[in-house]
Amino acid sequence: MSKISELVEQLARPAAAELGLEIWDVEYVREAGQWVLRVYVDKDGGVSIDDCEALSRALDPILDEKDPIPDSYVFEVSSAGAERELKRPGDFEKFLGSPVEVRLYKAVNGAKTQVGTLLGYENGNVRVNVAGQEIEFEKSQVAKVRLRIL
């Protein structure tokens, strides 16, 4: 995570908590020639457009005052989504037993994408039940893990 993302996450957490939201992720990326600051949120029962708007309105003055980003950027607040990416150990713990899609750098068993049930996560290694077979993918093999709606 970039320093800007970390700083924005620290600034956003209290405002999000006041609204009953949890910060899922913050990304600061260059897309189509412009910088985008995107804050992903979650809450029990799901996130509405009103939740996103409320956090956006709450964060705008905080970001203006603290000015963590010197350049111009587009600011977005979004739901983490049903098929969100799992990144931190707590993300994996929260969704043990859930269907996931594991994208790999190199094919395993003839495929770079494996879909199965999340069985475990330890030191970056991911264990998944794929078609009745338990497979452990080492951290170095895994490009991305995200929840999967089946």
Sequence and secondary structure as in RCSB ss.txt:
>XXXX:A:sequence
MSKISELVEQLARPAAAELGLEIWDVEYVREAGQWVLRVYVDKDGGVSIDDCEALSRALDPILDEKDPIPDSYVF
EVSSAGAERELKRPGDFEKFLGSPVEVRLYKAVNGAKTQVGTLLGYENGNVRVNVAGQEIEFEKSQVAKVRLRIL
>XXXX:A:secstr
  HHHHHHHHHHHHHHHHTT EEEEEEEEEETTEEEEEEEEE TT   HHHHHHHHHHHHHHHHHH    S  EE
EEEE  TT EE SHHHHHHTTTSEEEEEEEEEETTEEEEEEEEEEEETTEEEEEETTEEEEE GGGEEEEEE   
